[in-house]
Amino acid sequence: MFAGAQVSLYPMTDGFIDVILSSLTALDPWRDKLRIETDDISTLIVGPPEILFPALRDLYAQAAATGGHVVLRCTLSRGCPGEPDDPICQTGALANPEEPVASRQASALAAIAAAAETGQVADAQFSLYVMGAGDHMAEIMGCIDFLKQSGTFDRSKNFCTRLAGDAGPVFATLQQAFCQFGPPNGHVTVDLTVSANSPSKR
């Protein structure tokens, strides 16, 4: 399997270079478990979801801790048929869709309850895309029902769901949505935007 994310940080400050470079150091503790490649547009992070999402959480939390308005934009994918399998992505975190939805939801909720808080607020919106054979709408609706019980659910919006709360539980919610819904050998993607310290909320 291949799993990873293309992620970009957008600090709304004249000192954006320092914010981006200092925030990328939050990935250092994860570098031996992930493949990380940065260019002038985005950073590619390849690895298993149980490592990938905590790394994204830490990247976001470090950027948010600057106190300025910053946005993280991310496209996540697993099982893309156009990508070669990568041994670094081996994982046991993906649920079997033959397991009842209620059981997968319960596992996901337990994982969120165990998530440590970071002290940084995250306002996020994301869309889950389950592709390939099977009843993709049943998986998506099962995910939406889980989100409404997650404690991080804010509201439904056109084409996406909004989450809010501490970055720890929010990123744990995103990880569970990515892992618990959709076939483990199928193609699943997430389109994600996370905002910190937006002046429009004041």
N, C-alpha and C positions, 0 to 999 in steps of 0.2 A: 504494500500500500504506500501511497504518497500522501502526506499531510503537511500543511503549512499555511503560511499567511504572508501576504504582501501588506506591509504596514507603513504609514506615513504619519509624521507629527507636524502639526501646523500651529506654532505658537504665535499669538497675536501681539507681538512685541518687537521693538527695534532690535532687541537682543536675542532674536530667534536662533542665531547660530549657537550661542552658548547653551540655550535651553535644549536644543536638539542633541548637541554633542554630550552634554552632561546627562541627559535622560538615557541616552544609549548605553551609558556605563551600567545602568540597572540590569542590562542583559548579561554582564560579565559572569555572574555566578552560574548562569545557565549554558554558557558557551561550550562546555564539554559534553553536553547532552543534546545540543541543537546544531544545525548548520545555519549560520547567519551570514548574509551577504548584503552589504549596504552600497547603494549607488546614489546618484543625484536626485532620484525621484522617490525611492522607497527602500525599505529593508525587507528582504526575504528571510523568513524564519521557518525552517523545516524541522519537523520532529513530531513526536507523539503528542496527542492532545493534552495528556496529563502533565506534560512539561511546557507545552506551547502556551496554554492559557495563563498559568502562573507567571511566565516570562512577560506576556503582554500586560498582565496586571501590574507587574513591577515597573515596566516601562511607563505605563500610564501614570501610576502613582508618583513616580519621581518627577514627571513633567508637571503634574497637578500641584505638587508641593512647592513649585516656584511661586504660586499664588497668582500667576497671570492666566489669562484666558488661553487655553490650549485645546486643540481638537486632535483626536487620534482617529484616522480613517484606516479601515482594514478590510481586506477580502480574505476569507479563510476557505480552504478547500480540503476535502479528503476524498480519496478514491477516484480522482480524475482519470479517466481512461486515456487521456493524452499525456500523462506523466509516467515515467518508469517507476517501478517499485524501488523504495529506498530502505535499506535495513535499519536506518536510524529511526524510522517511523513505526517500527513494530510496537504494538500496543495491545493490552487486554481491556482497554477502557470502553470499547464500543459495545453497545447493547445488541442483543439479538432481537430483531423485530418480531420474531415468533413468540417472544416473551410478552405476556399481556401488557397493554399500555399502562394499566393501573400499577403494575409491579415496577415498570420502568420509571413511572412518575414518582413512586415512593422512594426508589433508590436515588433519584435526582434530588428530591427534597431533603433527604438525609445528608447528601453531600453539601448542599447549601447551608444547612444548619451547622455543619462542622467547619465551615469556612471562617478563617480568621479575618478580622477587620484590619484595614490599613490606616484608618484615620483620614482618608481622602474620599470625598464624595465623587460619585460617577453618575452622570446623566447620559444614558445610552439609548440608541434606537438601532434595531437590527431586523433583518429578514432572513429566514431560513428557507433554503431551496433544496428539496429532496428530488433527485433526478433518477431516471431509469425506470425499470419495470416496477410494478406493485402499485398499491393504493397510496400515492404520495400525499393526497389530501387527508387521509386518515392519520398519517404520521404528523402532518403539520397541525391538524386540529388537536391531536394528543399533546403536542408540544405547547400549543397555546393554552390548553387547559392546565398544564403543568406551570406555565409562566404565571397564570392568575393565582396560583397557590404559593408562589415562590417567596413572597415577602419583598421582592424587588420589582414587582410589576407596578408600573405607573398607569399606563393606558394603552389602548390600541389606537393606531393611527393608520391612515391610508398606506397600504403596502408594507407596513412594518409594525413592530411592537416597541413601546418605550419602557425602559427600565430605569430605576433610580435607587440610590442608596450608597452605602460604603462600597468602595471598589472591590473589596474582598468577596462579599456575597454576589455582587453584580457580575464579576468575571466568572465566579463559580456557576452562576445561572447560565451564562453564555456557554461555558464548557459543557454543562449537562445537556443543553439544547442541541449542541453540536454532536454529542456522543450517544445520547439515548434515543434519538429519533432518526429514522432512515436506516437502510440496510448497512451492515458493517462492511460489505464488499461493494457497496454502491457509491455513487457520487453525491456528496452533500456539500453545499457551500453556504456561507454566511456573509452577508454584507453588513458591516458594522461601522457606526459612528459613535464616539464617546467624547463628551465635552466636559471640561473642568473650568470652574470659575467664570462662567459666562456673565458679562455685565447685564445682559437682558433679564436675568433672574433677580437683580437687585431691586 
